[in-house]
């Protein structure tokens, strides 16, 4: 294997071997960085069900953003080899660090607090490690902990090497679950195969702590059954009998972790972390029996104290500034501020940085309201409870008001009316300031910003029918609105305002299309009046949004390309990514630094991992006899899959190479190669691949220059050819049955309609009337086209090509989940909380259910030419949580 190249990973050396496979050090030739690659033996992942569980759990682990958890970069199958690509760590495992020698209590506490912090984050995300042991904990050369192998225990088979290393997967007689984990570190409930939660990891962590302070495992035996018997029935010897230097409080913590009954252990890893931190602080203080200093020593200390304080201040300033006044190079660190079910977004910090207000659809995910969270304490408090959606909260600079919108939920497109309101931060009487109206741009609709003196707000509103949305200044006292910007077509809207701390500049997003825009800088005069013309700061292709000012007013932070960036303004400067934090980040909010308290950054970490799943049937439309199985997956989103006419290949949209591009592969995901390299940014931005009837071309839509157009590329590879260049959005092409025409969705007439043009390019004509349309496909006999409305749950219509009125065929179809097939069509609908794969027979006009319980489906449904294999898109992991960065600079 050494010297071999798997995709763009060149294997350099072997790092180790275990029951799950071999770990190698490799070089990522694309990014020129070292990585670790775990190669999984084929016999371990041959079972599709077990491989499916492995993929799901590895994806969940890859979603964790924590400095003490190893980062998983990729999961893939390359040339028949299943592998995991992860962060390469210079250091040693914790069992190598122990190596039969007990660790000092101070060192144990240093490492254990980091372990507890990482596991608290994992538990908050609903992930239980299940195989915590010293060999799964790395210690870097700098003394930083890295926990590895999250969720991989579900694939491990019994090992033959030794009882201590034995790992079990046998199903116990109770049939309640599978026994997972390494025997010597299992919890009692894990050994019995019972349902696990975070308290199982707490027991395993207690075993690790025990070994750290004594160099011995708490439970040993001649076989794994002997070990499990002790875990279930015997208590270990107190650690102080083996290590006299252990602090009594640390021993109490370890023994409490190792209690047989989960209800008598620490109930959360977060509480355990606090207990360890308390011991760490106490062990660093002077002994209680120490003699008090004599009077002359107190006088000496009193005289020296001012000198020490001054010296300490300058030492701190030098440390913080670095050599020659350069900024500190200490890495930024992001920790989860919220990990609630549902979606949290639009954070805004209080002026002192101690509280954050945000929008959340609530514990039941039934309505979007505003919540206030004190940083570092307790649960969030609901601020609003109106049945309408409340969103986009912004804290006033004087701390007295929170402004927000109330109205219908934001939608991907469309004009909405909403109320601009203010409310005291601790709740109380709301006040309506104004009605505003304008386009919605997911996920927060219009946007808000306060003036520095808290006397007015900047808001997006419509100046009138047919005119682009503009920015207006709204008086807090009277609710009166006056225009601030005057965009002209083809600009869509001015949104995302951010007023500088001194009130002299405004940064905002000038949207040049639905999918992109450019940040602009507008000089301001007295009373937030425009004092010049806007100047462009970023190109449309960067797709920047959500600007926020740094407290010194010299830089802005914004979101672009799935990361957070910063830019010095004004001037000719280049944006740079923020290192260490901001992955999948958007909506940054920055607090003002307080005396002795640096600024805080809060942002939304938002991602959704969609992959392709397979359903097999015995005949077109026949009910499937088995559950869906994972077909094609990566740790990046995949959408819009299409079988080739001969059924031997599939084309799909994937972000696995960094940018969303069109890929082709075998139907099982093997032999995957990128077909495009357009440089478009953001989820679903090079999308909707469609094979020509002869299989020679693939048409698709993309926005490499900021606007969506239709392209075509040879299926065998080559340079894409642009087929449309209209200023409006053109997306999702579909070939006619004879290959001479391309149908596509366009906003050329102001809303989505179906248009068509010659497949080789040329003038386009509108096909559908005014009720809108997308995803058009010709019927098998070429007499009609079928299309759907653009709602998330849409209607399907049929329109005769020769002329006539459209006829509704179906309601309740999930958008982008309609696939014509010979004498019928597959589609996915949503009945209550259940998603189903249905088959509509055109002859009988009746639908039959092919499969149920498909989960949270995404965009993309396709069937093989024989109609027996169906591939659909499903969300396997997602997060919309708030992240906190302390000491942001």
SETISE-268523 format. One record per residue (C-alpha): x, y, z. Coordinates in steps of 0.5 Angstrom, whole numbers, plus 500, padded with zeros to 3 digits. Example, Ala and Ser with C-alpha at 12.3 -4.5 7.8 and 13.67 -1.06 7.14 Angstrom:
BEGIN
525; 491; 516 $
527; 498; 514 $
//
This chain:
BEGIN
500; 500; 500 $
506; 505; 501 $
507; 509; 495 $
500; 508; 492 $
496; 514; 491 $
488; 513; 493 $
485; 519; 489 $
489; 525; 491 $
492; 522; 497 $
499; 519; 497 $
501; 514; 502 $
507; 515; 505 $
508; 510; 511 $
505; 506; 516 $
502; 509; 523 $
499; 503; 526 $
494; 497; 526 $
488; 495; 529 $
482; 491; 529 $
479; 496; 524 $
484; 496; 520 $
491; 500; 518 $
492; 507; 519 $
497; 510; 514 $
500; 517; 514 $
499; 520; 507 $
500; 527; 503 $
494; 530; 501 $
496; 533; 494 $
491; 538; 493 $
492; 542; 499 $
499; 539; 500 $
498; 537; 508 $
499; 531; 512 $
493; 527; 513 $
492; 520; 517 $
488; 515; 513 $
485; 509; 516 $
484; 503; 511 $
478; 499; 512 $
478; 491; 511 $
473; 489; 506 $
471; 484; 510 $
469; 489; 516 $
464; 493; 511 $
462; 488; 506 $
455; 488; 510 $
451; 494; 507 $
447; 495; 513 $
453; 495; 518 $
457; 500; 512 $
451; 504; 513 $
451; 505; 520 $
459; 506; 520 $
458; 512; 514 $
452; 515; 518 $
456; 515; 525 $
463; 518; 522 $
459; 523; 518 $
456; 525; 525 $
463; 525; 528 $
465; 529; 522 $
460; 535; 524 $
463; 536; 531 $
468; 542; 531 $
472; 542; 537 $
480; 543; 538 $
480; 536; 542 $
476; 532; 537 $
480; 529; 531 $
477; 532; 525 $
475; 527; 519 $
476; 530; 512 $
473; 525; 508 $
470; 518; 507 $
470; 515; 501 $
471; 508; 497 $
477; 509; 492 $
479; 503; 487 $
475; 498; 492 $
479; 501; 498 $
474; 504; 503 $
478; 509; 507 $
477; 515; 512 $
481; 521; 511 $
482; 525; 518 $
487; 530; 521 $
494; 528; 522 $
496; 528; 529 $
504; 529; 531 $
504; 525; 538 $
503; 519; 542 $
497; 515; 544 $
495; 516; 552 $
496; 509; 553 $
503; 510; 550 $
504; 516; 555 $
502; 512; 561 $
506; 506; 559 $
506; 502; 566 $
507; 509; 570 $
502; 513; 573 $
501; 520; 571 $
502; 526; 576 $
495; 528; 579 $
496; 535; 575 $
498; 532; 569 $
492; 527; 569 $
487; 533; 571 $
490; 537; 565 $
488; 532; 560 $
482; 530; 563 $
479; 537; 563 $
480; 537; 555 $
477; 530; 555 $
471; 532; 558 $
470; 538; 554 $
470; 534; 548 $
466; 529; 550 $
461; 534; 553 $
461; 537; 546 $
459; 530; 543 $
454; 529; 548 $
451; 535; 546 $
450; 533; 539 $
447; 527; 541 $
454; 523; 539 $
456; 517; 544 $
463; 515; 543 $
462; 508; 546 $
469; 506; 545 $
473; 511; 550 $
480; 508; 552 $
487; 511; 552 $
489; 508; 545 $
483; 512; 542 $
486; 519; 546 $
492; 522; 543 $
496; 527; 546 $
500; 532; 541 $
507; 534; 542 $
504; 541; 545 $
500; 537; 550 $
493; 538; 547 $
488; 532; 547 $
485; 529; 541 $
480; 524; 541 $
479; 519; 535 $
475; 514; 533 $
468; 517; 534 $
463; 511; 533 $
467; 506; 529 $
466; 501; 535 $
460; 499; 531 $
464; 496; 526 $
469; 492; 530 $
469; 485; 531 $
472; 481; 537 $
479; 481; 537 $
484; 475; 538 $
490; 479; 541 $
488; 479; 549 $
482; 480; 554 $
484; 487; 555 $
483; 489; 548 $
477; 484; 546 $
472; 488; 543 $
465; 485; 542 $
459; 486; 537 $
455; 479; 539 $
448; 480; 541 $
446; 478; 548 $
440; 474; 549 $
435; 480; 551 $
436; 483; 544 $
436; 490; 547 $
442; 492; 543 $
449; 490; 541 $
455; 490; 545 $
460; 495; 543 $
466; 497; 546 $
473; 495; 549 $
472; 490; 554 $
476; 493; 560 $
473; 500; 559 $
465; 498; 558 $
460; 500; 562 $
455; 495; 566 $
450; 497; 561 $
454; 497; 555 $
456; 490; 557 $
449; 488; 558 $
447; 490; 551 $
442; 495; 554 $
441; 502; 551 $
446; 507; 552 $
447; 515; 553 $
452; 519; 555 $
453; 516; 562 $
456; 510; 559 $
462; 514; 556 $
462; 517; 563 $
463; 510; 566 $
469; 509; 561 $
472; 516; 562 $
472; 513; 570 $
476; 507; 567 $
481; 512; 563 $
482; 516; 569 $
483; 510; 574 $
489; 508; 569 $
492; 515; 568 $
493; 516; 576 $
494; 508; 578 $
497; 506; 571 $
493; 500; 572 $
486; 498; 569 $
480; 498; 574 $
477; 491; 571 $
482; 486; 569 $
481; 478; 568 $
484; 472; 564 $
478; 473; 559 $
473; 478; 556 $
468; 474; 560 $
472; 475; 566 $
473; 482; 565 $
465; 483; 564 $
463; 479; 570 $
468; 484; 574 $
465; 490; 571 $
458; 488; 573 $
459; 485; 580 $
465; 488; 583 $
468; 495; 585 $
475; 496; 583 $
480; 498; 589 $
480; 505; 591 $
485; 509; 587 $
489; 511; 593 $
491; 504; 595 $
495; 504; 589 $
497; 511; 588 $
498; 515; 595 $
499; 522; 592 $
492; 522; 589 $
488; 528; 591 $
482; 525; 595 $
477; 529; 591 $
480; 526; 585 $
479; 519; 587 $
471; 521; 589 $
470; 523; 582 $
473; 517; 579 $
469; 512; 584 $
463; 516; 582 $
464; 515; 575 $
465; 508; 576 $
458; 507; 580 $
454; 501; 577 $
448; 505; 577 $
448; 510; 571 $
443; 514; 576 $
448; 515; 581 $
454; 517; 576 $
455; 524; 574 $
449; 525; 569 $
452; 530; 564 $
459; 530; 562 $
459; 538; 563 $
458; 537; 570 $
464; 532; 570 $
468; 537; 567 $
466; 542; 572 $
468; 538; 578 $
475; 536; 575 $
476; 544; 574 $
474; 545; 581 $
480; 540; 583 $
485; 543; 578 $
484; 549; 582 $
484; 547; 589 $
490; 543; 587 $
494; 549; 585 $
492; 553; 591 $
497; 553; 598 $
495; 547; 603 $
490; 549; 608 $
495; 548; 614 $
501; 552; 611 $
503; 558; 616 $
500; 565; 615 $
506; 569; 613 $
509; 574; 618 $
508; 581; 619 $
514; 583; 616 $
513; 579; 610 $
506; 582; 609 $
509; 589; 609 $
514; 586; 604 $
508; 583; 599 $
504; 590; 600 $
510; 594; 598 $
512; 589; 592 $
505; 588; 590 $
504; 595; 586 $
511; 593; 582 $
509; 586; 581 $
502; 588; 578 $
505; 593; 573 $
510; 588; 571 $
505; 583; 570 $
501; 588; 566 $
507; 589; 561 $
508; 582; 561 $
501; 581; 559 $
501; 586; 554 $
508; 583; 551 $
505; 576; 551 $
498; 578; 548 $
501; 583; 542 $
507; 578; 541 $
514; 580; 538 $
514; 587; 536 $
507; 589; 537 $
504; 583; 532 $
498; 580; 534 $
498; 574; 538 $
498; 568; 534 $
494; 563; 539 $
489; 560; 535 $
482; 562; 536 $
477; 556; 538 $
470; 555; 537 $
465; 552; 542 $
458; 550; 541 $
454; 555; 545 $
447; 552; 543 $
446; 544; 541 $
438; 545; 541 $
434; 541; 536 $
432; 545; 530 $
434; 551; 527 $
438; 557; 531 $
440; 563; 527 $
441; 570; 527 $
445; 571; 533 $
446; 578; 536 $
450; 580; 542 $
448; 584; 548 $
453; 590; 548 $
457; 587; 554 $
457; 581; 551 $
454; 577; 556 $
448; 575; 553 $
446; 573; 546 $
439; 573; 542 $
437; 569; 537 $
431; 566; 533 $
429; 558; 534 $
424; 554; 532 $
423; 551; 539 $
424; 545; 542 $
418; 542; 538 $
420; 545; 532 $
413; 548; 531 $
414; 556; 531 $
420; 561; 530 $
421; 565; 536 $
426; 569; 539 $
430; 567; 545 $
435; 570; 550 $
441; 566; 552 $
446; 568; 558 $
453; 565; 555 $
456; 560; 560 $
449; 559; 564 $
443; 555; 564 $
437; 554; 558 $
435; 560; 554 $
429; 564; 556 $
423; 565; 551 $
423; 572; 549 $
417; 572; 544 $
411; 567; 543 $
407; 570; 538 $
404; 564; 533 $
407; 568; 527 $
414; 567; 526 $
419; 572; 529 $
426; 573; 526 $
432; 577; 525 $
433; 580; 532 $
438; 585; 533 $
440; 588; 540 $
441; 596; 540 $
448; 599; 542 $
445; 602; 548 $
442; 595; 550 $
435; 597; 552 $
431; 594; 546 $
431; 588; 541 $
429; 590; 534 $
426; 584; 530 $
421; 582; 524 $
414; 578; 525 $
411; 575; 519 $
410; 569; 515 $
416; 565; 515 $
422; 567; 510 $
421; 563; 504 $
427; 561; 498 $
423; 566; 494 $
417; 571; 494 $
415; 578; 496 $
413; 578; 504 $
410; 583; 508 $
413; 583; 515 $
412; 588; 521 $
418; 591; 524 $
418; 591; 532 $
422; 592; 538 $
422; 589; 545 $
425; 590; 552 $
431; 585; 552 $
428; 582; 559 $
421; 581; 555 $
415; 586; 556 $
411; 590; 552 $
412; 590; 544 $
412; 596; 540 $
410; 596; 532 $
415; 601; 529 $
413; 600; 521 $
410; 595; 516 $
416; 593; 511 $
415; 589; 505 $
420; 586; 500 $
423; 580; 497 $
425; 574; 502 $
432; 571; 501 $
433; 565; 505 $
434; 564; 511 $
432; 570; 515 $
428; 575; 510 $
430; 582; 510 $
436; 584; 515 $
436; 590; 520 $
442; 594; 523 $
442; 599; 529 $
445; 606; 529 $
450; 607; 534 $
446; 612; 538 $
440; 607; 538 $
436; 612; 535 $
434; 609; 528 $
434; 602; 524 $
437; 601; 517 $
432; 596; 514 $
431; 593; 507 $
424; 595; 504 $
421; 596; 497 $
420; 603; 495 $
415; 601; 490 $
412; 595; 485 $
417; 593; 480 $
423; 597; 483 $
429; 593; 487 $
428; 593; 494 $
432; 599; 498 $
435; 600; 504 $
431; 605; 509 $
432; 609; 515 $
427; 608; 520 $
426; 612; 526 $
425; 609; 533 $
421; 615; 536 $
416; 615; 530 $
417; 609; 525 $
418; 614; 520 $
422; 611; 514 $
426; 615; 509 $
430; 612; 503 $
438; 611; 504 $
440; 607; 498 $
437; 607; 491 $
439; 601; 487 $
437; 600; 480 $
435; 594; 475 $
438; 589; 474 $
440; 590; 482 $
435; 585; 485 $
436; 588; 492 $
440; 592; 497 $
440; 588; 504 $
444; 586; 510 $
446; 592; 513 $
451; 593; 518 $
453; 600; 521 $
460; 602; 523 $
461; 603; 530 $
462; 611; 529 $
456; 611; 524 $
461; 614; 519 $
460; 608; 514 $
455; 603; 512 $
457; 596; 509 $
451; 592; 505 $
450; 587; 500 $
447; 589; 493 $
444; 583; 490 $
445; 582; 483 $
441; 576; 483 $
438; 571; 487 $
444; 567; 488 $
449; 572; 489 $
451; 579; 490 $
457; 584; 492 $
458; 587; 499 $
459; 595; 498 $
461; 601; 503 $
457; 607; 503 $
460; 613; 507 $
455; 616; 512 $
454; 623; 514 $
450; 626; 520 $
443; 622; 521 $
445; 616; 517 $
445; 620; 511 $
448; 618; 505 $
455; 622; 504 $
457; 619; 497 $
456; 613; 492 $
457; 606; 494 $
464; 602; 493 $
464; 595; 491 $
468; 591; 496 $
467; 584; 494 $
466; 580; 487 $
459; 577; 486 $
463; 570; 485 $
465; 570; 492 $
458; 570; 494 $
459; 574; 501 $
454; 576; 506 $
452; 577; 513 $
457; 583; 514 $
459; 585; 521 $
464; 590; 524 $
470; 589; 528 $
469; 593; 534 $
475; 598; 532 $
471; 599; 526 $
477; 598; 521 $
475; 591; 519 $
469; 587; 517 $
467; 580; 518 $
463; 576; 513 $
461; 569; 511 $
463; 566; 504 $
464; 560; 501 $
462; 556; 507 $
467; 560; 512 $
468; 566; 515 $
472; 572; 512 $
475; 578; 514 $
477; 584; 510 $
480; 591; 512 $
476; 597; 510 $
476; 602; 506 $
482; 601; 501 $
484; 596; 496 $
484; 590; 500 $
484; 582; 499 $
479; 578; 504 $
482; 573; 508 $
479; 567; 511 $
479; 567; 519 $
483; 561; 521 $
481; 555; 526 $
474; 557; 526 $
468; 559; 522 $
467; 552; 518 $
460; 552; 515 $
459; 559; 518 $
455; 565; 517 $
451; 570; 521 $
457; 573; 525 $
456; 577; 531 $
461; 581; 535 $
461; 584; 542 $
464; 590; 544 $
470; 589; 548 $
469; 591; 556 $
475; 593; 561 $
479; 586; 562 $
474; 582; 557 $
476; 581; 550 $
471; 581; 544 $
466; 575; 543 $
464; 572; 536 $
458; 568; 536 $
456; 565; 529 $
451; 560; 526 $
454; 553; 524 $
450; 551; 519 $
450; 545; 514 $
446; 539; 512 $
449; 533; 509 $
445; 530; 503 $
447; 523; 500 $
444; 518; 495 $
440; 512; 498 $
437; 506; 494 $
431; 502; 493 $
430; 496; 489 $
423; 493; 486 $
422; 487; 483 $
418; 491; 477 $
416; 498; 476 $
412; 501; 481 $
412; 494; 485 $
412; 495; 493 $
420; 494; 495 $
421; 489; 500 $
427; 492; 503 $
429; 498; 507 $
433; 503; 503 $
440; 503; 503 $
446; 508; 503 $
448; 508; 495 $
453; 514; 494 $
456; 518; 500 $
461; 523; 502 $
462; 528; 508 $
459; 534; 503 $
452; 535; 500 $
450; 531; 494 $
444; 533; 490 $
440; 532; 483 $
442; 525; 481 $
440; 522; 474 $
441; 515; 471 $
444; 515; 464 $
440; 513; 458 $
443; 506; 459 $
443; 506; 466 $
451; 504; 467 $
453; 511; 470 $
450; 517; 474 $
451; 524; 474 $
450; 528; 480 $
452; 535; 484 $
457; 534; 489 $
461; 539; 494 $
466; 533; 495 $
472; 537; 492 $
470; 543; 495 $
466; 547; 490 $
459; 544; 488 $
460; 541; 481 $
458; 536; 477 $
460; 529; 478 $
459; 522; 474 $
460; 515; 477 $
458; 508; 477 $
451; 507; 480 $
454; 505; 487 $
459; 511; 487 $
465; 507; 485 $
469; 510; 479 $
467; 517; 481 $
470; 523; 477 $
469; 531; 477 $
466; 533; 470 $
466; 540; 471 $
470; 545; 475 $
466; 552; 474 $
468; 555; 481 $
461; 556; 483 $
460; 557; 490 $
455; 555; 495 $
450; 549; 496 $
447; 547; 489 $
450; 552; 485 $
452; 547; 480 $
446; 543; 479 $
441; 539; 476 $
445; 535; 471 $
441; 532; 465 $
443; 527; 460 $
442; 527; 453 $
438; 522; 450 $
444; 519; 446 $
448; 519; 453 $
453; 524; 449 $
452; 530; 453 $
450; 533; 460 $
446; 539; 461 $
446; 543; 467 $
446; 550; 471 $
451; 554; 474 $
453; 561; 476 $
460; 561; 476 $
460; 569; 474 $
454; 570; 479 $
448; 569; 475 $
445; 562; 473 $
445; 560; 466 $
445; 553; 462 $
451; 549; 460 $
452; 543; 456 $
459; 539; 457 $
461; 532; 453 $
459; 526; 458 $
466; 524; 457 $
469; 530; 459 $
471; 537; 456 $
470; 544; 456 $
463; 546; 458 $
459; 551; 453 $
454; 556; 456 $
448; 556; 452 $
444; 562; 456 $
446; 569; 458 $
440; 572; 460 $
440; 577; 466 $
435; 573; 469 $
436; 566; 473 $
436; 560; 468 $
436; 553; 472 $
435; 545; 471 $
435; 544; 464 $
431; 537; 461 $
432; 535; 454 $
426; 533; 450 $
425; 526; 448 $
428; 527; 441 $
434; 531; 444 $
433; 537; 440 $
430; 542; 445 $
432; 544; 452 $
426; 545; 457 $
429; 549; 463 $
426; 554; 469 $
427; 561; 468 $
425; 568; 472 $
425; 572; 465 $
418; 574; 466 $
419; 575; 473 $
417; 569; 477 $
419; 561; 475 $
416; 559; 468 $
418; 553; 464 $
422; 556; 458 $
425; 552; 452 $
430; 553; 447 $
434; 549; 441 $
439; 544; 445 $
445; 547; 441 $
443; 554; 444 $
439; 560; 441 $
433; 564; 442 $
428; 561; 448 $
420; 562; 448 $
416; 561; 454 $
412; 555; 455 $
408; 555; 461 $
403; 560; 463 $
402; 564; 469 $
402; 559; 475 $
409; 558; 475 $
413; 552; 473 $
420; 548; 474 $
423; 541; 473 $
419; 540; 466 $
420; 533; 463 $
417; 531; 456 $
412; 525; 457 $
414; 518; 454 $
410; 520; 447 $
412; 527; 447 $
405; 529; 447 $
406; 533; 453 $
410; 536; 459 $
410; 535; 466 $
412; 541; 471 $
411; 542; 478 $
410; 549; 482 $
416; 552; 486 $
414; 551; 493 $
417; 546; 497 $
411; 541; 497 $
409; 543; 490 $
403; 541; 485 $
405; 537; 478 $
401; 539; 472 $
401; 537; 465 $
401; 541; 459 $
399; 539; 452 $
405; 541; 447 $
400; 542; 441 $
397; 547; 446 $
391; 548; 451 $
391; 549; 458 $
395; 546; 464 $
391; 540; 468 $
393; 539; 475 $
396; 532; 476 $
398; 531; 483 $
399; 535; 490 $
403; 534; 495 $
410; 532; 491 $
416; 534; 495 $
420; 539; 490 $
425; 536; 485 $
422; 529; 487 $
419; 527; 481 $
421; 522; 475 $
418; 520; 469 $
418; 513; 467 $
415; 510; 461 $
408; 509; 463 $
408; 512; 469 $
412; 517; 474 $
416; 516; 481 $
415; 521; 486 $
416; 523; 493 $
410; 526; 497 $
409; 527; 505 $
404; 525; 509 $
404; 528; 516 $
411; 526; 518 $
412; 521; 513 $
415; 521; 506 $
414; 516; 501 $
416; 514; 495 $
410; 513; 490 $
409; 511; 483 $
403; 514; 479 $
401; 509; 473 $
399; 514; 467 $
394; 508; 464 $
390; 507; 471 $
391; 514; 474 $
392; 511; 480 $
398; 511; 485 $
401; 506; 489 $
406; 506; 495 $
413; 503; 493 $
417; 505; 500 $
415; 508; 506 $
419; 512; 512 $
424; 515; 507 $
427; 520; 512 $
428; 528; 511 $
429; 528; 503 $
433; 533; 499 $
433; 535; 492 $
434; 529; 487 $
430; 523; 484 $
432; 518; 479 $
430; 511; 476 $
434; 506; 472 $
432; 505; 465 $
428; 498; 467 $
425; 502; 473 $
427; 497; 478 $
433; 501; 482 $
431; 508; 484 $
436; 513; 487 $
433; 519; 492 $
437; 524; 496 $
436; 524; 504 $
439; 528; 509 $
444; 524; 514 $
446; 529; 518 $
445; 537; 519 $
446; 542; 524 $
444; 549; 525 $
447; 551; 532 $
451; 557; 535 $
458; 557; 536 $
462; 562; 541 $
469; 564; 540 $
472; 568; 546 $
478; 573; 546 $
476; 574; 538 $
481; 579; 535 $
//
